[in-house]
Every structure is written in C-alpha cells, then in structure tokens.
Amino acid sequence: MPMSSEVNSTANEDCVTIDINEMLTKLESQVSSDSCIFKVPDELRSVNEKAYEPQMIAIGPYHHGKAHLIAMEEHKIRYLQSFLRRGDKNDVSSYVQLLRRWEESARKCYAEPLHLSEDKFVAMMLLDGCFIIEFLCKLTEGEADPLFRLNHKLTRLKLDLLLLENQLPFFILWELLVMSNVISKPGINFIKMILGAYKWYRPGPAYVPRLLYTSEEVKQFKNLLGLIHDHWQPSSKRMLAYSERKRNERKNERKRSTRCARELKEAGIGFKSVKECNMFDVEFENGRIKIPEIRIVDKTECVLRNLIAYEQLTYSRSPKYFTDYMIFMDSLIDSAKDVEILCRQGIIENRMGDDETIAFLFNKMGQHVFCNRVLYADIEDKVDKHCKRKWNLQMAKLRRDYFNSPWAFISFLGAIILLLLTGIQTVYSVLSYYK
C-alpha cells in the first residue's frame, strides 16, 4: 500500500513538473533579449494616458484593429500603391516573401505576447512599413496629399509615429528600402528625411545629423523613436562631465539639491538663457546657471513622455538623458513663480498657456521614473557650494533686502549717505579739537 501511494505521488509530481516546464518554455518564447518595442507601464500611463495613445493611425500590433484607427487603413493601401509605383519592384509578392523571412525576428522585437497569425502579421508589417517610408518621402518632397491639408492632423500623425507603442522594428523599414530602392543612398537620405521631419519636435535647438551611416549602423537603430532618441544626445563637453562623475559615483554619492528657482534666486544664484546650443548643455559659471532655451508647445509633453518611457524600458545601465534633464528641470520648478522667473530670463518659451500649466507639466513628468541623476551632479555640487559661502549669502541678503524695489534702494542709499556724513562730521570734530 505505501508503494502505491508513492507511485501516485510521483505521478502527480511529474504532472506538476510538466506543467511548470510548459510555463517556463512559453515564457522563454515570449521574453527575448531582442525586445525593443514595449507597452507603457500602468504607473506611467496613469499620469497622462493620452500621451501614449495613437489618435489617428496604428503602427505595429499593439493598437492594430482599434475602431477609432480603422479609417487610416484605406490611406495605408493608397500609400502602398504609391510606394510600389515609386520603387524598382511593383510586385507585392516579392515584398510579402521578404517579410515572411523576417517574420520571426520581427515578432521577437515586441516585448508583449502577440496574437496575430503569421499572414496577418506579415500583411501588417508590409502596409505599416510602406506607409512610413512613403509618408516621409511625400513629406520631404512637399507633395500635396489629403493627409497634409490640415496642419493639426499632420502634426498628430507625426506624433502617432513617434509613440513608444506604435513602432515597427527599424530593420523592417531598411529591408523594404533596400529591395525597393525608392530612396537612393538610404544610409544617408533616409536618416536625413526622418530627422528633418522631426526637426522641431524636440523642445530645444535643432540637431545637425551625421552625413553618412553604414548599413550596419542603420540596423543598430531599434525603431523610429529610438533613432530620434539616439540623435538627441548631450554634447561631448557635457558627456565628459557625466563620465567623470559616473566614475566617481559611489565616492560622491549623496542627496541631491532640490532648491527651486525662487529659492536659488534668493540665495544669490542668477539664471541666463543660452541660445543655439544643445538642450542638455546646462552650465554654472560666476554665480549663474546657464540653461539652453526650451520651447513648450502642445506636442512637447507627448514627445518627452515617450522618449522618457523609451529610456525607462530600453536601457538598464545606459544613460537616461531625457529623464535626467526633466528631473533637473523639475527640481527648479515647484510652482508658477519658478516658471515666471525662468520665462523672464528667456529660458522657457511658454506657448501653452499660463505659468501654472507649465509648472504642472514639469512636476508630473518625473512621476514614476527612475535615474541615477548623474548628468547634472557637477552643476548641483557647484550650486550648493556657492550657496553655502558666507559672502555669497550676505550679498544675496543685501540684494534681497535693499535692491528688490526702488524705495528699498533709496532707503539703502540714504543710509549710506547718512553714514558717510556722520563719519565726515566725526573727523571734522576731531580735527577741530586738536586745533
């Protein structure tokens, strides 16, 4: 009898083992190191869901088939026809066979399980990939198109193509380009087209791209959003400061400064706007924080949120430039008064509304995001040291108490004159005594 019980137990254990192994096998098939296209985590999405949701077009499988995006499917077919006419091959079957060969690799790029059949997945990649290429061609050539008639719709369409969840693997675009030859020298011209289309979508000065990319370098780009992210990086000077700080991170680890612009101003720190330079290139010199001008418009939050989400999900140990930048700006902005100071100095160009709106935007941007805050650690250290020097504190108090208004200045000037007159009178009295 005990033997029978033992056999049953072993059989049960075998069933459990089989089930667990099946779960592990399924998980391994879903999670891949090649994953580069993610869904936005719920905690990020909860702060501003609209910033991550496409409103006009679905690209890729995550939003494929949603009712409010179906209208664009006809435009995708129209763009496919235009793409076929433009290229060397006008036979759809050639492209279908090409994408069938890449279907498995493309699936692995998506971090979430996909339920589309092979045929539907291939058809989706063909329509979406050709749409992106043809859209950029028409945009660059200035071609008249029904989608370009209304500026706000064109802006929204370009935004939708940048969303984290609305991406195709970049190598799919590359393979379509190479087979079709719709763009000569795609390693140069296609990258230029993309960066040109999104030239004004970053809230800082335009970036000057490299002139040439090899096919291997192009294939390193994860997707359209990743390409935009990788081209908007700090200058070599700021990266040098970052690298030096990173090497000594443990040695210098401490709580970062969180003083807002108003408090820094009261402590004697000034602000200066810097034009025509990299948006990340913040500096501190002679008691002033120099910050490149940042233009805030309606699309700014959407672009920044998706770039930050890309950093949060794509990179583990790599620098998180946009996250670090937004956290730094958030530390300067606690309220509308801080925004007013930065606007007055020409650092923030507010094209959205009142100062309260901008303060709310910056304060919400850093919620549920993580980074080591190294990019501006040297700036924060210099600011802290400046604020702690007694002479700087006294001068700041002097400016605050006597130079904030004309009447305070007149009062201060009167006190100085009275003090001088008193001194002169004292000297005159002493001299008269000795006569």
C-alpha positions as a printed Julia matrix, in Angstrom:
435×3 Matrix{Float64}:
   0.0     0.0     0.0
   2.68    2.55    0.81
   4.25    1.65   -2.53
   1.05    2.51   -4.42
   0.8     5.85   -2.61
   4.39    6.61   -3.53
   3.72    5.82   -7.2
   0.67    8.14   -7.24
   2.71   10.9    -5.58
   5.46   10.53   -8.18
   2.9    10.63  -10.98
   1.38   13.82   -9.52
   4.8    15.38   -9.22
   5.5    14.52  -12.84
   2.31   16.29  -13.93
   3.24   19.39  -11.94
   6.75   19.32  -13.36
   5.39   19.07  -16.89
   3.0    21.99  -16.31
   5.73   24.19  -14.81
   8.13   23.36  -17.63
   5.48   24.28  -20.17
   5.02   27.62  -18.43
   8.76   28.25  -18.47
   9.04   27.3   -22.13
   6.16   29.62  -23.0
   7.76   32.45  -21.05
  11.1    31.97  -22.82
   9.36   32.16  -26.17
   7.67   35.42  -25.16
  10.57   37.22  -23.46
  13.53   37.88  -25.74
  16.71   39.88  -25.42
  15.79   41.26  -28.86
  12.74   43.04  -27.4
  12.85   46.74  -28.22
   9.17   47.68  -28.55
   7.29   47.83  -25.29
   3.97   48.76  -23.79
   3.95   51.69  -21.4
   3.74   50.54  -17.76
   0.47   51.3   -15.98
   2.07   53.67  -13.46
   3.43   55.88  -16.26
   0.25   55.65  -18.3
  -1.9    56.66  -15.31
  -0.29   60.13  -15.13
  -1.3    61.04  -18.69
  -2.78   58.21  -20.75
  -3.39   60.35  -23.85
   0.35   60.98  -24.25
   0.9    57.33  -25.17
  -2.24   56.54  -27.2
  -2.4    56.93  -31.01
  -5.27   59.09  -32.18
  -5.03   58.71  -35.97
  -3.02   55.66  -37.0
  -1.98   52.26  -35.64
   1.56   51.12  -36.44
   2.53   47.63  -35.33
   0.4    45.1   -33.44
  -0.33   46.79  -30.08
  -3.09   49.08  -31.41
  -3.86   47.15  -34.6
  -7.57   46.92  -35.39
  -8.82   49.53  -32.89
 -12.07   51.05  -34.09
 -11.08   54.73  -34.0
  -7.96   54.0   -36.11
  -9.61   51.94  -38.87
 -10.1    54.96  -41.16
  -6.35   55.16  -41.78
  -6.23   51.62  -43.2
  -7.52   52.89  -46.57
  -4.75   55.5   -46.62
  -2.21   52.73  -45.93
  -3.4    50.85  -49.05
  -3.18   54.06  -51.09
   0.35   54.67  -49.8
   1.34   51.08  -50.61
   0.23   51.64  -54.2
   2.28   54.84  -54.36
   5.27   53.04  -52.83
   5.08   50.25  -55.44
   4.99   52.77  -58.28
   7.96   54.64  -56.84
  10.23   51.6   -56.4
  12.02   49.19  -58.71
   9.62   46.34  -57.92
   5.87   46.75  -58.3
   5.12   43.13  -57.44
   3.6    42.81  -53.96
   4.55   39.13  -53.71
   8.27   40.0   -53.64
   7.77   42.11  -50.52
   5.49   39.54  -48.91
   8.12   36.84  -49.33
  10.8    39.19  -47.99
   8.81   39.9   -44.84
   7.93   36.23  -44.33
  11.65   35.58  -43.99
  11.87   38.26  -41.29
   8.56   37.5   -39.55
  10.01   35.55  -36.6
  12.76   38.12  -35.97
  10.24   40.94  -36.07
   7.94   39.21  -33.57
  10.81   38.92  -31.1
  11.17   42.69  -31.11
   7.85   43.02  -29.26
   8.02   42.51  -25.51
   4.33   41.59  -25.21
   2.68   38.38  -26.5
   1.18   38.81  -29.97
  -1.95   37.01  -31.13
  -1.81   37.81  -34.86
  -1.36   34.89  -37.25
   1.72   34.81  -39.48
  -0.26   36.01  -42.51
  -1.87   38.93  -40.66
   1.42   39.88  -39.06
   3.22   39.95  -42.42
   0.4    41.96  -44.05
   0.5    44.44  -41.17
   4.3    44.89  -41.47
   4.03   45.46  -45.22
   1.27   48.06  -45.0
   2.73   49.87  -41.98
   6.32   49.8   -43.22
   5.47   51.08  -46.68
   3.23   53.75  -45.18
   6.07   55.14  -43.02
   8.53   55.22  -45.93
   6.06   56.74  -48.37
   4.83   59.26  -45.78
   8.38   60.52  -45.22
   9.01   60.67  -48.98
   5.87   62.74  -49.6
   6.66   64.98  -46.64
  10.22   65.62  -47.82
   9.18   66.29  -51.42
   6.37   68.62  -50.37
   3.86   66.54  -52.29
   0.19   67.5   -51.98
  -1.7    64.79  -50.15
  -5.11   64.62  -48.42
  -3.37   63.85  -45.12
  -1.37   67.09  -45.33
  -4.24   69.52  -45.81
  -4.78   70.31  -42.13
  -1.71   71.2   -40.06
  -3.14   69.9   -36.79
  -3.86   66.48  -38.36
  -0.39   66.3   -39.91
   1.14   67.15  -36.52
  -0.95   64.47  -34.83
   0.0    61.89  -37.46
   3.7    62.6   -36.97
   3.22   62.32  -33.2
   1.49   58.96  -33.58
   4.5    57.63  -35.5
   6.74   58.54  -32.53
   4.73   56.8   -29.8
   6.53   54.06  -27.88
   3.78   51.5   -28.5
   3.32   52.48  -32.16
   6.6    51.22  -33.6
   7.93   48.79  -36.22
  11.39   47.22  -35.96
  13.7    49.55  -37.86
  15.31   46.71  -39.79
  11.94   46.05  -41.47
  12.0    49.58  -42.91
  15.58   49.04  -44.0
  14.83   45.76  -45.8
  11.92   47.38  -47.64
  14.15   50.29  -48.62
  16.92   48.08  -49.93
  14.6    45.89  -52.03
  12.53   48.76  -53.42
  15.34   51.29  -54.0
  12.77   54.07  -53.54
  15.46   56.21  -51.93
  18.97   56.47  -53.31
  21.71   56.06  -50.7
  19.26   55.29  -47.87
  22.1    55.24  -45.31
  22.31   58.99  -45.83
  18.99   60.2   -47.21
  16.51   58.14  -45.19
  18.05   59.21  -41.87
  18.04   62.82  -43.08
  14.37   62.53  -44.0
  13.43   61.26  -40.55
  15.45   63.87  -38.66
  14.18   66.59  -40.98
  10.55   65.59  -40.39
  11.04   65.81  -36.6
  13.43   68.76  -36.58
  11.16   70.92  -34.45
   9.66   68.23  -32.28
  12.38   68.41  -29.67
  11.92   71.4   -27.33
  15.43   72.69  -27.97
  17.68   73.73  -30.87
  17.77   71.5   -33.93
  20.36   68.76  -34.09
  22.83   68.55  -37.0
  22.98   64.87  -38.05
  25.94   62.95  -39.35
  26.38   62.81  -43.11
  26.83   59.08  -43.58
  25.67   55.84  -41.94
  26.74   52.36  -42.98
  24.09   49.67  -43.37
  25.35   48.02  -40.18
  24.98   51.27  -38.24
  21.47   51.78  -39.6
  20.5    48.28  -38.47
  21.5    49.18  -34.9
  18.58   51.58  -34.61
  15.74   49.86  -32.75
  12.82   51.8   -34.22
  11.8    55.3   -35.29
  11.54   56.6   -31.72
  14.89   55.01  -30.88
  16.55   56.76  -33.84
  15.2    60.13  -32.7
  16.39   59.44  -29.14
  19.87   58.37  -30.22
  20.36   61.56  -32.26
  19.36   63.94  -29.46
  22.23   63.46  -27.04
  24.3    65.81  -24.85
  27.38   67.45  -26.33
  30.84   65.96  -25.83
  31.56   68.55  -23.13
  28.55   67.58  -21.03
  29.23   63.89  -21.66
  32.78   64.35  -20.37
  31.42   65.82  -17.13
  28.94   62.94  -16.97
  31.62   60.29  -17.49
  33.9    61.75  -14.84
  31.06   61.91  -12.36
  29.93   58.39  -13.23
  33.39   57.01  -12.47
  33.29   58.57   -9.0
  29.58   57.99   -8.39
  29.96   55.87   -5.25
  32.61   58.13   -3.76
  30.46   61.25   -4.26
  27.1    59.68   -3.56
  24.86   61.99   -1.56
  21.45   63.57   -1.53
  20.96   65.89   -4.49
  19.95   69.53   -4.21
  16.25   70.19   -4.66
  16.2    74.01   -4.44
  13.71   75.63   -6.79
  14.43   78.69   -8.95
  12.88   81.12   -6.46
  14.99   79.8    -3.57
  18.13   79.85   -5.68
  17.43   83.42   -6.72
  17.01   84.42   -3.06
  20.35   82.72   -2.35
  22.02   84.89   -4.97
  22.01   82.47   -7.92
  21.18   84.0   -11.28
  19.79   82.42  -14.45
  20.78   83.0   -18.05
  19.28   81.73  -21.28
  21.65   80.19  -23.81
  20.6    80.07  -27.44
  21.67   77.89  -30.38
  23.19   75.06  -28.38
  22.38   71.55  -27.24
  19.36   71.46  -24.92
  21.24   69.29  -22.41
  24.19   71.68  -22.06
  23.45   73.28  -18.69
  26.41   75.07  -17.09
  27.16   77.04  -13.9
  29.56   79.96  -14.12
  30.11   83.08  -11.98
  27.03   82.51   -9.85
  24.68   81.92  -12.81
  23.04   78.75  -14.12
  23.11   78.82  -17.9
  20.27   76.82  -19.43
  19.5    76.46  -23.15
  16.15   77.88  -24.17
  13.33   75.33  -24.15
  10.15   75.92  -26.15
   6.99   74.39  -24.65
   4.14   73.79  -27.13
   1.18   71.42  -27.25
   3.18   68.45  -28.6
   6.11   68.84  -26.18
   4.72   66.7   -23.37
   3.82   63.81  -25.69
   7.31   63.76  -27.27
   9.16   63.98  -23.95
   6.98   61.39  -22.22
   7.58   58.81  -24.94
  11.33   59.49  -25.05
  11.49   59.1   -21.26
   9.4    55.91  -21.37
  11.76   54.59  -24.07
  14.72   55.22  -21.76
  12.99   53.62  -18.8
  12.19   50.41  -20.7
  15.02   50.08  -23.21
  18.09   50.93  -21.21
  19.17   49.32  -17.95
  22.64   50.75  -17.37
  22.88   53.25  -20.21
  22.47   57.0   -19.57
  18.94   58.32  -19.37
  19.49   61.81  -20.81
  15.9    62.95  -21.15
  14.89   61.52  -17.78
  17.84   63.21  -16.07
  17.11   66.5   -17.84
  13.44   66.52  -16.86
  14.21   65.66  -13.23
  16.73   68.51  -13.12
  14.18   70.97  -14.55
  11.54   69.62  -12.17
  13.86   70.39   -9.25
  13.99   74.03  -10.43
  10.22   74.28  -10.8
   7.97   73.91   -7.79
   5.33   76.48   -8.67
   4.22   79.08  -11.2
   6.6    81.59   -9.56
   9.56   79.47  -10.61
   8.23   79.27  -14.17
   7.82   83.05  -14.16
  11.49   83.51  -13.21
  12.69   81.14  -15.96
  10.36   82.69  -18.55
  11.52   86.19  -17.65
  15.12   85.1   -18.24
  14.23   83.61  -21.63
  14.92   80.01  -20.57
  11.34   78.8   -21.04
   9.31   79.95  -24.03
   5.74   79.28  -22.96
   3.38   78.69  -25.88
   0.85   76.64  -23.95
  -0.87   78.95  -21.5
  -0.26   80.27  -18.01
   2.75   79.57  -15.81
   0.71   77.2   -13.64
   0.18   74.9   -16.64
   3.92   74.69  -17.3
   4.69   74.04  -13.62
   2.12   71.23  -13.59
   3.66   69.71  -16.73
   7.18   69.59  -15.29
   6.05   68.36  -11.88
   4.09   65.47  -13.4
   6.75   64.49  -15.95
   9.07   62.98  -13.35
   6.49   60.8   -11.62
   7.24   57.05  -11.6
  10.52   57.43  -13.48
  13.97   56.47  -12.23
  17.53   57.53  -12.99
  20.77   57.99  -11.08
  20.85   61.79  -11.59
  24.47   61.95  -12.65
  24.19   64.12  -15.79
  23.97   67.36  -13.76
  25.58   66.25  -10.5
  28.55   68.58  -11.07
  26.18   71.53  -11.58
  24.28   70.76   -8.38
  27.54   70.48   -6.42
  28.75   73.86   -7.65
  25.41   75.48   -6.85
  25.44   74.01   -3.33
  28.98   75.25   -2.65
  28.1    78.71   -3.94
  25.03   78.93   -1.73
  26.96   77.87    1.39
  29.68   80.52    1.14
  29.06   83.25    3.78
  29.98   86.11    1.46
  27.51   84.93   -1.18
  24.78   84.58    1.45
  25.43   88.1     2.74
  25.41   89.58   -0.74
  22.21   87.71   -1.53
  20.6    89.09    1.66
  21.77   92.58    0.72
  20.24   92.31   -2.73
  17.02   90.85   -1.34
  16.6    93.46    1.41
  17.71   96.61   -0.42
  17.59   96.1    -4.16
  14.21   94.46   -4.73
  12.41   97.8    -5.1
  13.32  101.43   -5.87
  12.21  102.57   -2.4
  14.36   99.95   -0.69
  17.33  101.07   -2.77
  16.7   104.75   -1.96
  16.48  103.82    1.72
  19.75  101.89    1.49
  21.43  104.77   -0.4
  20.17  107.23    2.2
  21.61  105.12    4.99
  25.0   105.02    3.25
  24.97  108.81    2.72
  23.97  109.37    6.36
  26.76  107.07    7.48
  29.28  108.94    5.32
  28.1   112.34    6.59
  28.29  111.1    10.16
  31.83  109.89    9.54
  32.84  113.19    7.95
  31.32  115.13   10.84
  33.2   112.96   13.36
  36.51  113.51   11.57
  35.86  117.26   11.39
  35.1   117.36   15.11
  38.33  115.53   15.96
  40.39  117.85   13.79
  38.72  120.92   15.34
  39.54  119.64   18.82
  43.26  119.36   18.07
  43.4   122.83   16.58
